[in-house]
Amino acid sequence: MLRRLEIRDIVLIETLDLEFGSGLNVLTGETGAGKSILLDALGFALGRTAGRGLVRAGAGQGSVAAEFALPPEHEVFALLEELGFDAGDGGLVLRRTAAEDGPSRAFVNDRRASAEALAQIGERLVEVHGQHDERGLLDQRRHRALLDAWAGLGDERAAVRSAWEARSAAVRALAEAEEQVARAAADADFLRHAVDELERLAPEPGEDEALDAERRLMQAAERIREEVAKAADELSPQAEGALAAALQRLTHVADRAEGRLDGAIEAIDRAMAELAEAERGVAEALEALTFDPARLEAVEERLFALRALARKHRVTPDALPGLAERLAADLAALDAGAERIGALEAEARAAEKAYAAAADALSAARRAGAERLDGAVTAELGPLRMEAARFATRIAEAGPGPEGRDDVAFMATTNPGMPEGPIARIASGGELSRFLLAMKVCLAGRGAGLAMVFDEIDRGVGGATADAVGQRLARLAGDAQVLVVTHSPQVAAKADRHFRIAKSSDGTVTRTDVTPLAESHRLDEIARMLAGERVTDEARSAARVLIGKERP
């Protein structure tokens, strides 16, 4: 529900704060008072394209904020989450600013938003209906969903969508298997030879690097061993014996040196220990550097084989194990291709059959629902003084898809014997307005938190017809918030809240103001609508009669 509309410096509106309520909200005023400005401002806040000259002259910048109160289950919250906006506590504020010489800026709950995101959100909050309703009920792209919602076909639609997804998955699996088999069959001989060659070689991940390191070590081992052997010769027993002899002599006289030899003795002890450790390390290195020439030959042969096969397949040696797996899978698919494709074909046929059954059931339910809808809308046309008009839902076969195999379009004829056609081309302006009202009364959902705006949808009608229009708007307002711009006193009399739009000028500045009307002022406004500029007592009496009528 639209709870509040704040307008600042838009066209002729300087400052305007309006609070709306549930039910029927009526806006009236003389021609040219600025009713279109109000709707343009609301549309601007909802993300619709703004025309030139939106900002009030001399203001530099204008803004419109629309505040909504929504039930937790409202569909817009899923969209807000998808777009990355905070859903808040059920309140939602759309705000948009326009600069006189720059681009507009949009905000959702005070977070910056693109114009596209604002428009997506706005479309789920407010519907605007008028004589040029190409964005609403006259948009044929919406007719199928409208029919399904009215007929309560949610389960049938879900079944079709699920069957379509299963069908699509089966078709994809079959196509992929056929492509794999075709790719493998094109080079079957090469594939078998390559798989055999790879299986015989059996490459392992990281093997090339390990073999290369081992080969390089063995190639350098002989030269390294020569140097290590020379070092071992230098570490001869004579060196150890010389240190031992020196230690013995020093130890023999140490007690007479009054401690002066203690440091030297300890150092020789450490040197002898380190010398022994060095000898062990050199001996171990000599043993490790001993290699088998046959092993070097085997390593080089393996390494060269890996690299040759990698060059042949234009991959790195490390990629050979993965290549072996892929080629083996292709070969297995080729060998088992006919059997697998046969099974997938059977699955695809079963999925197609299940989809066809679900789509047929949905089509049958749509045709039954369309017949009921046609009767309901046509029944609404009689009281609107369109007794000869007929509404018809055309269902034609279309290509299969997640929504079924039906193309749905709302058609009409206004004269007996004339062929049916799209409502937008068949009906005149006044007839179109009444068609739209009849359709909306029948198609309106309940409890969705939706606001609907009717822009002079009662244009061109009066008397009993205008009264019938007012009754239907009031009935519609029992299920959703309705805002109506009207010149009809019969419609205004049905209002739950009444606002008067007026234009004033001080000779320099022209302004448009909107005033909520108390009951007494509302009576005067309806009397003005009945009598014109001079309001008489008779007009006031007639207004009381209109307001006092019991609502349907």
Disulfide bonds with the S-S distance in Angstrom:
none
